[in-house]
């Protein structure tokens, strides 16, 4: 049966604005590598930059919702969410600053495989046979991406590789905790993610500076301060867009839309010379993305995603 044409406008496309909101979030994260690299060129290490971005975002959140911290009462898992979100941002932001952007994003998007493994002990969701097949598909893609010419084994060969894998694992844990904390106030979840991003990056930067790995914060400059503030606002807007979009669109469709981050990151990094697309990267990336898309494909339910069902990372 063919339905009659509906009215033109928002009533006809009820999911258009949520979809665009998720696309905006994916775009911000997909191109965030460029401002982080610019900040590093001005002497601001990505750990300091991440701390700056999230502490500014947290201050803006408190200015808007000064009582956001009250949502932490009686919810100790929010502190674990802070740690997971913080490690996600430290891993991803540092990795895209020092590594091949496409390679980093692909390894980061092993996240659905980590989700499959973590959902069992935390949410009680046992892996299905098809879930295990998707896991093997994703792992095969990672093996292809990691196996470089001259390397005996497909193992992480750089700091960026380790950071992106750790960031993806933390991202999966963040998503699972957000599902576990679906009843918590949205402002408390956002505060946990912003606070985790700022506190974890700041702690890592201080430890790194003490070890001589991270240089001190350079003297303030209008150039990097302006880029840092713009990046903070961008992440704040993208997180609000994520909360808006994820609460109003089918969970599977939302997850597929979020995969556009890989497209934005790949196109921008290749165009600006920050990545090189090899046949091995394309082949391995195709398997990783196929597993991610398969895991997001509708499986018989169409329940809307909970606000904040995905991380701002």
C-alpha positions as CSV (number, residue, x, y, z in Angstrom):
1,X,0.0,0.0,0.0
2,X,1.3,3.4,-1.0
3,X,0.5,6.2,1.5
4,X,-0.8,9.5,0.4
5,X,1.7,12.3,0.2
6,X,2.1,14.1,3.5
7,X,2.6,17.8,4.2
8,X,5.9,19.4,3.2
9,X,7.9,20.7,6.2
10,X,8.9,19.4,9.7
11,X,5.8,17.2,10.0
12,X,6.9,15.3,6.9
13,X,10.5,14.9,8.0
14,X,10.2,14.4,11.8
15,X,13.7,12.9,12.0
16,X,15.5,15.4,9.8
17,X,16.6,17.8,12.6
18,X,17.8,15.0,14.9
19,X,19.7,13.4,12.0
20,X,21.3,16.7,11.2
21,X,22.2,17.2,14.9
22,X,24.0,13.8,14.9
23,X,25.8,14.7,11.7
24,X,26.9,17.9,13.3
25,X,28.3,16.0,16.3
26,X,30.1,13.6,13.9
27,X,31.5,16.5,11.9
28,X,32.9,18.2,14.9
29,X,34.7,15.1,16.1
30,X,35.7,14.1,12.5
31,X,37.6,17.4,11.9
32,X,38.7,18.1,15.5
33,X,42.2,16.7,14.7
34,X,43.0,19.9,12.8
35,X,42.6,22.4,15.6
36,X,44.4,20.1,18.0
37,X,47.4,20.0,15.6
38,X,47.3,23.7,15.2
39,X,47.4,24.1,19.0
40,X,50.4,21.7,19.2
41,X,52.2,23.8,16.5
42,X,51.8,26.7,18.9
43,X,53.4,24.7,21.7
44,X,50.2,23.5,23.5
45,X,50.3,19.7,24.0
46,X,47.0,17.9,23.2
47,X,46.7,17.0,26.9
48,X,46.8,20.6,27.9
49,X,44.5,21.5,25.0
50,X,42.0,18.8,26.0
51,X,42.0,20.0,29.6
52,X,41.5,23.6,28.5
53,X,38.6,22.6,26.1
54,X,36.7,20.6,28.7
55,X,37.3,22.9,31.7
56,X,35.9,25.8,29.7
57,X,33.0,23.7,28.6
58,X,32.3,22.6,32.2
59,X,32.4,26.3,33.3
60,X,29.9,27.2,30.6
61,X,27.7,24.2,31.7
62,X,27.8,25.4,35.3
63,X,26.9,28.9,34.2
64,X,23.9,27.5,32.4
65,X,22.9,24.8,35.0
66,X,24.6,25.6,38.3
67,X,22.9,22.7,40.0
68,X,24.1,20.0,37.6
69,X,26.3,18.5,40.2
70,X,23.3,17.5,42.3
71,X,22.6,14.6,39.9
72,X,25.7,12.8,41.3
73,X,23.9,12.2,44.6
74,X,23.3,8.5,45.0
75,X,24.9,7.6,41.6
76,X,28.5,6.5,42.2
77,X,28.6,5.1,38.6
78,X,28.8,8.7,37.4
79,X,32.3,8.9,38.8
80,X,33.2,5.8,36.7
81,X,31.6,7.5,33.7
82,X,33.9,10.5,34.4
83,X,36.9,8.3,34.2
84,X,35.8,6.5,31.1
85,X,34.9,9.6,29.2
86,X,38.2,11.3,30.3
87,X,40.3,8.4,29.1
88,X,38.3,8.4,25.8
89,X,39.2,12.0,25.2
90,X,42.8,11.7,26.3
91,X,43.3,8.7,24.0
92,X,41.5,10.1,20.9
93,X,42.7,13.7,21.0
94,X,46.3,12.7,21.7
95,X,46.2,10.0,19.0
96,X,44.8,12.2,16.2
97,X,47.4,14.8,17.0
98,X,50.5,12.6,16.6
99,X,49.3,9.8,14.4
100,X,47.8,9.1,10.9
101,X,44.3,10.4,11.3
102,X,42.5,7.7,9.2
103,X,44.4,4.9,11.0
104,X,43.6,6.3,14.4
105,X,39.9,6.7,13.6
106,X,39.6,3.2,12.2
107,X,41.3,1.7,15.3
108,X,39.1,3.8,17.5
109,X,36.0,2.5,15.8
110,X,36.8,-1.0,17.0
111,X,34.5,0.3,19.7
112,X,31.5,-2.0,18.8
113,X,33.7,-5.1,19.4
114,X,34.6,-3.7,22.9
115,X,31.0,-3.0,23.5
116,X,30.1,-6.6,22.8
117,X,32.6,-7.8,25.3
118,X,31.8,-5.3,28.0
119,X,28.0,-5.4,27.8
120,X,28.0,-9.0,29.1
121,X,29.5,-8.3,32.6
122,X,28.0,-4.9,33.0
123,X,24.6,-5.1,31.4
124,X,24.1,-8.8,31.4
125,X,23.7,-8.9,27.6
126,X,25.3,-12.2,26.4
127,X,26.9,-12.1,23.0
128,X,24.8,-13.7,20.3
129,X,26.3,-15.9,17.5
130,X,25.9,-13.1,15.0
131,X,27.5,-10.7,17.5
132,X,30.6,-13.0,17.7
133,X,30.7,-13.0,13.9
134,X,30.8,-9.2,13.9
135,X,33.5,-9.3,16.5
136,X,35.7,-11.6,14.4
137,X,35.0,-9.4,11.4
138,X,36.1,-6.3,13.2
139,X,39.2,-8.0,14.6
140,X,40.1,-9.2,11.1
141,X,40.0,-5.6,10.0
142,X,42.3,-4.5,12.9
143,X,44.8,-7.2,12.0
144,X,44.9,-6.0,8.4
145,X,45.3,-2.3,9.5
146,X,48.0,-3.1,12.1
147,X,50.1,-5.5,9.9
148,X,52.5,-3.2,8.2
149,X,55.2,-4.1,5.7
150,X,58.2,-5.6,7.5
151,X,56.4,-6.2,10.8
152,X,56.3,-9.9,11.9
153,X,53.0,-9.5,13.8
154,X,50.0,-7.3,13.5
155,X,50.6,-5.4,16.8
156,X,50.3,-1.7,17.7
157,X,53.5,-0.1,16.5
158,X,53.2,3.5,17.8
159,X,51.9,5.6,20.6
160,X,49.0,6.7,18.4
161,X,48.0,3.0,17.8
162,X,47.9,2.3,21.6
163,X,46.1,5.6,22.3
164,X,43.4,5.0,19.7
165,X,42.8,1.4,20.8
166,X,42.6,2.5,24.5
167,X,40.3,5.4,23.5
168,X,38.0,3.1,21.6
169,X,37.8,0.7,24.6
170,X,37.0,3.7,26.9
171,X,34.4,5.0,24.4
172,X,32.7,1.6,24.5
173,X,32.7,1.6,28.3
174,X,31.3,5.2,28.3
175,X,28.4,4.2,26.1
176,X,27.6,1.2,28.3
177,X,27.7,3.3,31.4
178,X,25.4,5.9,29.8
179,X,22.9,3.1,29.1
180,X,23.2,2.0,32.7
181,X,22.7,5.6,33.8
182,X,19.8,6.3,31.6
183,X,17.7,7.5,34.5
184,X,20.3,10.1,35.6
185,X,19.6,13.7,34.7
186,X,21.1,14.6,31.3
187,X,23.0,17.6,32.8
188,X,24.6,15.2,35.3
189,X,25.8,12.9,32.5
190,X,27.1,15.9,30.5
191,X,28.9,17.2,33.6
192,X,30.4,13.8,34.1
193,X,31.7,13.7,30.5
194,X,33.0,17.3,30.6
195,X,34.5,16.9,34.1
196,X,36.1,13.6,33.1
197,X,37.6,15.1,30.0
198,X,39.0,18.1,31.9
199,X,40.2,16.3,35.0
200,X,41.7,13.3,33.3
201,X,43.6,15.3,30.7
202,X,44.9,17.7,33.4
203,X,46.1,14.8,35.6
204,X,47.7,13.1,32.6
205,X,49.4,16.4,31.5
206,X,50.8,17.0,35.0
207,X,52.1,13.4,35.3
208,X,53.6,13.7,31.8
209,X,55.3,17.0,32.6
210,X,56.8,15.5,35.7
211,X,58.2,12.6,33.6
212,X,59.4,15.0,31.0
213,X,57.0,13.6,28.3
214,X,54.7,16.6,28.2
215,X,56.1,20.2,27.9
216,X,54.8,22.9,30.2
217,X,52.0,25.2,29.1
218,X,53.4,27.9,26.9
219,X,53.0,31.6,27.6
220,X,49.4,32.7,26.7
221,X,49.0,33.7,23.1
222,X,45.9,35.2,21.5
223,X,46.1,32.7,18.6
224,X,46.0,29.5,20.6
225,X,43.7,30.9,23.2
226,X,41.2,31.8,20.5
227,X,41.4,28.4,18.8
228,X,41.1,26.7,22.2
229,X,38.0,28.7,23.1
230,X,36.4,28.0,19.7
231,X,37.1,24.3,20.1
232,X,35.5,24.4,23.6
233,X,32.4,25.9,22.1
234,X,32.4,23.5,19.3
235,X,32.5,20.5,21.6
236,X,29.8,22.0,23.8
237,X,27.5,22.5,20.8
238,X,28.3,19.0,19.5
239,X,27.4,17.4,22.8
240,X,24.1,19.3,23.0
241,X,23.4,18.2,19.4
242,X,24.2,14.6,20.4
243,X,21.9,14.7,23.4
244,X,19.1,16.2,21.2
245,X,19.6,13.9,18.3
246,X,20.1,10.6,20.2
247,X,16.9,11.1,22.2
248,X,14.7,11.7,19.1
249,X,15.9,9.2,16.5
250,X,16.0,5.4,16.2
251,X,19.0,4.0,18.0
252,X,20.2,2.0,15.0
253,X,19.8,4.9,12.6
254,X,21.7,7.1,15.0
255,X,24.6,4.7,15.3
256,X,24.9,4.5,11.5
257,X,24.8,8.3,11.2
258,X,27.6,8.6,13.7
259,X,29.8,6.5,11.5
260,X,30.0,9.5,9.2
261,X,32.7,10.7,11.6
262,X,35.0,8.3,9.8
263,X,34.1,10.0,6.4
264,X,34.7,13.5,7.7
265,X,38.0,12.6,9.3
266,X,39.2,10.7,6.3
267,X,38.3,13.3,3.7
268,X,39.7,16.2,5.7
269,X,42.9,14.5,6.8
270,X,43.7,13.2,3.3
271,X,42.9,16.6,1.7
272,X,45.2,18.3,4.2
273,X,48.0,15.7,4.0
274,X,47.6,14.3,7.5
275,X,46.8,10.8,6.3
276,X,47.7,8.3,3.5
277,X,45.2,5.9,2.2
278,X,46.9,2.6,1.5
279,X,45.3,-0.5,0.1
280,X,45.9,-2.2,3.4
281,X,44.2,0.6,5.4
282,X,41.2,0.6,3.0
283,X,40.8,-3.1,3.2
284,X,41.1,-3.3,7.0
285,X,38.9,-0.2,7.4
286,X,36.2,-1.7,5.2
287,X,36.0,-4.7,7.5
288,X,36.0,-2.6,10.7
289,X,33.3,-0.3,9.3
290,X,31.2,-3.2,8.0
291,X,31.2,-4.7,11.5
292,X,30.3,-1.4,13.1
293,X,27.5,-0.8,10.5
294,X,26.2,-4.3,11.0
295,X,26.1,-3.9,14.8
296,X,24.1,-0.7,14.3
297,X,21.7,-2.2,11.7
298,X,18.0,-2.7,12.9
299,X,17.5,-6.0,14.5
300,X,13.7,-6.0,14.9
301,X,13.3,-3.2,17.4
302,X,12.8,0.4,16.9
303,X,13.1,1.9,20.3
304,X,14.4,5.4,20.4
305,X,17.8,5.8,21.9
306,X,18.1,7.3,25.3
307,X,19.5,10.9,25.4
308,X,23.2,10.5,25.9
309,X,23.2,7.0,24.6
310,X,26.4,7.8,22.9
311,X,29.5,9.5,24.2
312,X,30.8,12.9,23.3
313,X,34.1,11.5,22.3
